[in-house]
Amino acid sequence: MFFRALLSFFISISGYAYNPGDIASDFELKSHTGEQVKLSQFSGKFIILEWFNDGCPYVQKHYRSGNMQAIQNLYAENDNVIWLTISSSAKGKQGYLGSIKSMTTIRNQLKMKSRHLLDDSEARIGKIFGAKVTPHIFILDPKRVVRYVGAIDSISSSNPKDIKRARNYITSSMSKLLLQQNPKPAKTRPYGCSVKY
């Protein structure tokens, strides 16, 4: 237990960030349902992690247009894929989730289709993964190997009109992975608002 805590502390202060090929360590966060959710409980499934801040214009671009919910919905019915939305905004900062009630309200207002909205307001997980912006996407394979890291799509703007012209990196990566192929690219530069640690 002490070693694990020491390792997490070292990773958080060293500025470590996961890259394709790295194995993601297990974590546990509070969900909008009130339960504690562990990454390891989804062992054997592909996991899509989406860093989130409802006050960010780039996040709003994808949610207000319905784009994010549409992508989430593509995988909501797939037993082999789990989508987890994570907020690492600290208390007092933009995007802070607060209580379970407020988490549920945000989730319902945005009509999220992800499995869980998770509270990482202590920033433990965001800093270990190296989440820099919202949205920032990480895709893990069934063995928790990081297979894609980066932007949601290829056009770094907050304008919803750009969504149709952009290449969606989540769907293109997942299409490859579900066929047991490697995503190309496996890493892109994420765009959005800085995570409010």
N, C-alpha and C positions, 0 to 999 in steps of 0.2 A: 504494500500500500504506500509506504514511504517512497520507495523507488519510483512508483508510477506518478506520484505527486511531484517528485523532483524532476522527472522527465518532462511532465507537462509544463512546469515552471520554466525549465531550460528552453523548451521549444517556444514558449510565448515570448520570452525576452530576446531570443536569438533572431526573431523575425522570420522563422521558418515558414515555408509555404509548400503545400503539396503540389507535385508535378505528375504528369502522366507516368505510370509505372510504379509510383509509390503505393504502399499499402496503408490505407487510412486506419488509424487507431479507433477503438470503440469510444463512444461517448454516450452521455445520458442527459436529456434536457426535458423541461416541463412542456407539455403540449397544451393546446387550447381546450382539450378534453379534461385536463386536470391530472392526467396520468404522466408518469415519468417514462419517456420513450428512449430506448437504447438502440443504437445503430445495429448492434449484433442481433437484435430480434428479427431483423430482416435478412439474415444470412441466407445465401443462395439466390438472392434477387438482385437485379440491377437497381441502383439507388440514384435518383436525381436530387441533388441538393441545390436549392435556390436561395440566395441571400436576398433579404427583403427589407424595405423601408417604405411604408405607405405614403410618406411625405415627399419622397423623391420623384421628381418629374420624369425620370427615365423609367422608374417602376410604374408610375401612373400611365405612361405611354402604353405599356403592355397590358395593364389591367383595365383601364378605362375603355380601351379599344376592344377588349375581350380576347386579345391575342394570347395572353398568358393562360387564361382559363381554358382556351381551346387546345393549347399544347398540353396542359395538365390533363385535360379530358381524354386525350389520345391514349394516355397510359393508365388512367384511373381504373379501367376495367381489365387491365392486363395483370394477371396474377404474378407475372415475373418481374414487374416493375413497381417500385415505390417512389413517390415524390414527396420530399420533405421541404417545407418552406421555413427558413430560419431568420429570425431578427436578432442582430447583435447590437442594436442601439442601446446605449446605456441610459440609466434613469436620468431624466432631465434633458435628454437629447432627442432630436427629431426621430420619430419612428419607434420610440420606447413603447413596448406593448403593455406593461403593467399587469393588471389582474387578469385572471382567466376570463372574467366577464368581458373585459375590453378586447381580449384576443378573439373571443368568439364573435363579438360584434363586428370587428374588422373583417374576420373571415367571412361572415355572412354578407356583409355589405359588398364585398368584392366578389362574392360567389366563387371562392376558391375551390378547386377540385383536387388540390394536393391532399395527401393522407393526413398530415399534421402541420399545424403552425406552431413552431417551437421558439421558446424564449431563451436566448443566449445573451441576456443583458449584462452578464458578468464577463462576456467576451472571451471566455475560455476556448470555445470551439472555433469561433471566427478567426482568432489569432493563430491557432494551430493549423487550420486549413490555409490561412493566408488570404482570407476573403478581404478584398480591398474596396469593392464598390457594390452598389445595389442597382440592378441585379448582377450577381456573380454566380456562375454555374459550375458545379462539379458533378461528374457522372462516374459512379463506381460500378465495377462489375460484381458478379455474385461472390467473388473472393475478396471483395473490398479493395481491389486494385483500382487506383484512379486511372480512368481511361480518357476523360476529356476534362479540360479546365479552361474557363474563359468567358467570353461574351455569349449572350443569348443569340445574337445574330451579327451580320456582317456590316451593318450601317450604324455607326455610333452617333445617333441623334436622339432627341427627345420628341421628335415629330412622328405622330402615328402614321402619317402618310408614307413614311419610309418602310414600314413593316412589310408591305407587299413586294417591295423591290429587293428586300434583303434576303440573304441566305440564312435560313434558320439552322444554327449549329446544334441545337438540341435534337431536332428531328433527324438531321443528317447523321449525327453521331449515333443515335439510337437505332436508326435503320441499319447501319453497319454492324453495330454490336449485336443486335438480335439475329443477324446472319453470321455471327461469329467472325466478323471481320474488324479490322482496326479503323477507328475514326480518322478521317483526314479532313482538316487538320485535327490533331489531338490537343493542341493548345492555341488559344488566341488571346489577344489583348482585351480584357474586359473593359466595358465602358459603363458610366453611370455616376451616381453620387458616392462620395467616399463613405465607407461604413462609419457610423457615428459611435465609435468606441468611447 
